[in-house]
């Protein structure tokens, strides 16, 4: 059995011996930047489990065969592989393509789409949570065809549920500077949190251009009247508020229990939240110790999000154990 592994980006200094020492068998057939092909012939039955337990191993795929760089040959071989893996079961698949030969005229995404559409005649595709991954690597003169399972391919990473993100919205009162807006866009891009920016569209477009990002669906320019639409618990975050994190945790607990949507209202880098928005809020909360210096908008929003999500994580774990 031969496997193709990819390593985490931080593991560029890892050497082949470092991997083989952990699994205590096999040999390296090929070693490149952040990836390797290992021959595990003669290894114990639990070798894949031990390989999966190595922190810096990102993905593992079992090589089925190497075929000529002909699409008809590849498609037929992939069909046979899918039929062997899935047969008449309800299991689902996803195709992943990596184009090592950048001169190959079909992009990775296009080849994955075409192969996936073809294989969908024989099994059901699922791009979000498949049971099996069909992995194709485009080499100079060949295709590597490999496969993996959900448990084997992806490292199991602990994270908060994505559903939680939709229960918190950031409302920013008048961001003015491009750098400030860039920080907010990156925050939404990384966490998937909805942001409503009370500002002008031109500022947002300049920030997107500077970041070389396409428009993020969760970021919208709004007016004052639409800023709190659909928000159950609007909270102003301000260094001038009387209540502190204890109040935010209390609110978070109630929101978690009742499935309420929290709106975190913040000012910009120059001015605090306006009186008009404060009048529409239910609470005002200050964050951090009394240093006398305000947090930057993105830092304050991130700080508040971490408090809310940590509170929900503790409550969720407690409910699971009870």
C-alpha positions in Angstrom: 0.0 0.0 0.0 1.2 3.4 -1.0 -0.1 6.7 0.5 0.2 10.3 -0.5 0.4 12.6 2.5 0.4 16.4 2.7 1.9 18.3 5.6 0.7 21.3 7.5 2.2 24.6 6.1 4.4 25.1 9.2 6.1 21.7 8.8 8.5 22.6 5.9 11.5 21.5 8.0 10.2 18.0 8.6 12.4 15.3 7.2 11.4 11.9 5.9 13.0 10.2 8.9 10.8 12.2 11.3 7.7 10.5 9.8 9.2 7.0 9.6 10.4 7.1 13.2 6.9 7.7 14.4 5.2 4.9 12.4 8.3 2.7 12.7 7.9 1.1 9.3 7.8 1.7 5.6 10.0 3.8 3.4 9.8 7.1 1.5 9.3 6.8 -2.3 9.0 10.5 -3.0 9.5 13.6 -0.8 8.7 17.1 -1.8 7.7 20.4 -0.4 4.9 19.7 2.1 4.0 16.3 0.6 5.4 12.8 0.3 4.6 9.4 -1.1 5.2 6.6 1.4 5.3 2.9 0.7 3.7 1.2 3.7 4.0 -2.4 2.4 4.5 -4.8 5.3 3.4 -2.3 7.9 1.1 -3.3 10.8 -2.7 -2.9 10.3 -2.8 0.3 12.5 -0.2 2.2 10.5 -2.8 4.6 9.0 -4.1 5.4 12.4 -0.6 6.1 13.7 0.1 8.2 10.6 -3.2 10.1 11.2 -2.2 10.8 14.8 0.9 12.8 13.7 0.1 16.5 14.3 1.9 17.9 11.3 0.2 15.5 8.8 -2.7 17.3 7.2 -4.2 14.9 4.7 -3.7 11.2 3.8 -4.8 9.5 0.6 -4.3 5.9 -0.4 -3.0 5.6 -3.9 -5.2 3.4 -6.1 -3.2 3.6 -9.3 -1.1 5.8 -11.6 -2.6 6.2 -15.1 -1.6 7.7 -18.4 -2.5 11.4 -18.7 -5.6 10.7 -20.8 -9.0 11.9 -19.5 -10.9 8.8 -20.7 -8.5 6.6 -18.9 -8.7 8.7 -15.8 -12.5 8.8 -15.8 -12.9 5.1 -16.3 -10.4 4.3 -13.5 -12.2 6.8 -11.2 -15.5 5.1 -12.0 -14.2 1.7 -11.1 -12.7 3.1 -7.9 -16.0 4.7 -6.9 -18.0 1.5 -7.6 -15.5 -0.5 -5.5 -15.7 2.0 -2.6 -19.4 2.9 -2.7 -21.2 0.3 -4.8 -24.9 0.4 -4.0 -24.5 2.0 -0.6 -25.7 5.5 0.4 -22.1 6.8 0.9 -21.2 10.1 -0.8 -18.1 11.3 -2.5 -16.2 14.5 -3.3 -13.5 15.0 -6.0 -10.3 17.0 -5.2 -7.7 17.7 -7.9 -4.2 19.1 -7.4 -2.4 20.3 -10.6 1.3 19.8 -10.0 2.0 20.4 -13.7 0.8 24.0 -14.1 1.1 23.7 -17.9 -1.8 21.3 -18.0 -4.6 23.2 -19.8 -7.4 22.3 -17.5 -7.5 24.0 -14.1 -7.8 22.0 -10.9 -11.3 23.3 -10.2 -12.5 22.6 -13.8 -11.2 19.0 -13.8 -12.7 18.3 -10.4 -16.0 19.6 -11.6 -16.0 17.6 -14.8 -14.9 14.4 -13.0 -17.4 14.9 -10.2 -20.3 15.4 -12.7 -19.3 12.2 -14.4 -19.0 10.2 -11.2 -22.4 11.6 -10.0 -24.0 9.2 -12.5 -22.8 6.3 -10.3 -22.9 7.7 -6.7 -24.1 10.8 -4.9 -21.7 13.8 -4.5 -21.4 15.8 -1.4 -19.1 18.8 -1.3 -19.5 19.6 2.4 -19.3 16.3 4.3 -18.5 13.3 2.0 -17.8 9.8 3.2 -15.1 9.3 0.6 -12.6 11.7 -1.2 -11.5 10.9 -4.7 -8.1 12.6 -5.1 -6.4 13.2 -8.4 -3.0 14.7 -8.8 -1.9 15.9 -12.2 1.8 15.1 -12.9 3.9 15.8 -16.0 3.0 12.6 -17.7 0.4 10.9 -15.5 -2.5 11.2 -13.2 -2.2 9.8 -9.6 -5.6 8.5 -8.6 -6.1 8.1 -4.9 -8.9 7.9 -2.3 -9.5 8.5 1.4 -12.3 8.4 4.0 -13.7 11.3 6.0 -11.8 10.2 9.1 -8.5 9.5 7.3 -8.4 12.5 4.9 -9.2 15.3 7.3 -7.5 15.9 10.6 -10.2 16.2 13.3 -10.0 19.7 14.6 -12.0 21.0 17.5 -13.9 24.1 16.7 -17.1 26.0 17.6 -20.2 25.1 15.5 -20.6 27.3 12.5 -24.3 27.7 13.4 -23.3 29.9 16.3 -21.8 32.5 14.1 -25.2 33.5 12.7 -26.4 34.5 16.2 -23.9 37.4 16.5 -23.8 40.4 14.3 -21.2 43.3 14.4 -22.6 46.8 13.7 -20.0 49.4 13.1 -21.0 53.0 13.4 -19.2 54.9 10.6 -15.9 53.3 9.9 -13.8 56.1 8.2 -10.4 54.7 7.3 -9.4 52.1 4.7 -7.1 50.3 7.1 -9.8 50.0 9.7 -12.3 48.7 7.1 -9.6 46.2 5.9 -9.3 44.8 9.4 -13.1 44.4 9.6 -13.3 42.6 6.3 -10.5 40.2 7.3 -12.3 39.5 10.5 -15.6 38.6 8.7 -13.6 36.6 6.1 -11.9 34.6 8.8 -14.8 33.9 11.2 -17.8 34.2 8.9 -19.4 36.8 11.2 -22.0 39.1 9.7 -20.9 42.8 9.7 -23.1 45.8 9.0 -21.2 48.9 8.3 -22.8 52.3 8.5 -20.6 54.0 6.0 -20.3 54.6 2.3 -19.8 51.9 -0.4 -16.7 53.6 -1.8 -14.7 53.0 1.4 -15.6 49.3 1.3 -14.6 49.0 -2.4 -11.2 50.6 -1.6 -10.7 48.2 1.2 -11.6 45.2 -1.0 -9.2 46.4 -3.6 -6.3 46.8 -1.1 -6.9 43.3 0.2 -7.4 41.8 -3.3 -10.6 40.2 -2.1 -13.9 39.7 -3.8 -17.1 40.9 -2.0 -17.8 39.0 1.2 -21.5 38.0 1.4 -21.6 38.6 5.2 -20.5 42.3 4.9 -23.1 44.9 4.1 -23.3 48.6 4.0 -26.5 49.7 5.8 -28.2 52.9 6.9 -29.1 53.6 10.5 -32.7 52.3 10.2 -31.6 48.9 8.9 -28.6 48.5 11.2 -30.5 46.6 13.9 -33.0 44.7 11.7 -33.5 41.2 13.0 -31.4 41.8 16.2 -32.9 40.6 19.4 -30.3 42.0 21.9 -28.5 45.1 20.7 -25.4 45.9 22.9 -23.2 48.9 22.7 -19.5 48.2 23.3 -18.0 51.4 24.7 -15.2 52.4 27.1 -17.6 54.8 28.7 -20.2 52.1 29.7 -20.7 51.1 33.4 -21.2 47.4 33.0 -18.3 45.1 32.2 -17.7 41.6 30.9 -19.9 40.0 33.6 -22.9 41.6 32.0 -21.9 40.4 28.5 -21.6 36.9 29.8 -25.0 37.1 31.5 -26.5 38.3 28.2 -24.7 35.6 26.3 -26.1 32.9 28.5 -29.7 34.1 28.0 -29.1 34.4 24.3 -27.8 30.9 24.1 -30.7 29.4 26.0 -33.4 31.4 24.1 -31.7 31.4 20.6 -31.5 35.2 20.5 -29.5 37.1 18.0 -26.9 39.5 19.6 -25.9 42.7 17.9 -22.6 44.2 19.0 -22.5 47.9 18.2 -19.2 49.7 18.1 -17.9 53.1 17.1 -15.0 53.8 14.7 -11.4 54.5 15.3 -12.1 58.2 16.0 -15.6 58.4 17.5 -17.7 56.4 20.0 -21.1 55.0 19.2 -23.6 57.8 18.4 -26.4 58.8 20.8 -29.0 57.7 18.3 -27.7 54.1 18.2 -27.2 54.1 22.0 -30.9 55.0 22.4 -31.8 51.9 20.4 -29.6 49.5 22.4 -30.7 47.4 25.4 -27.3 47.3 27.1 -23.9 49.1 27.2 -20.8 47.1 28.1 -17.1 48.1 28.5 -14.3 45.7 27.9 -10.9 45.2 29.5 -9.2 47.0 32.5 -9.4 50.7 33.1 -6.4 51.8 31.2 -8.0 54.9 29.9 -7.2 54.0 26.3 -9.8 52.7 23.9 -9.4 49.4 21.9 -9.3 49.5 18.2 -12.7 48.5 16.7 -11.6 45.2 15.3 -9.8 44.2 18.6 -12.9 45.1 20.7 -15.2 43.1 18.4 -12.9 40.1 18.5 -12.6 40.3 22.3 -16.4 40.4 22.7 -16.8 37.5 20.2 -14.3 35.4 22.1 -16.2 36.0 25.4 -19.5 35.1 23.8 -18.3 31.9 22.1 -16.4 30.7 25.1 -19.5 31.2 27.2 -21.5 29.2 24.7 -18.9 26.5 24.5 -18.9 26.0 28.3 -22.7 25.9 28.3 -22.8 23.5 25.4 -20.3 21.1 27.1 -22.3 21.3 30.3 -25.5 20.4 28.5 -23.8 17.5 26.7 -22.5 16.0 30.0 -25.9 16.3 31.8 
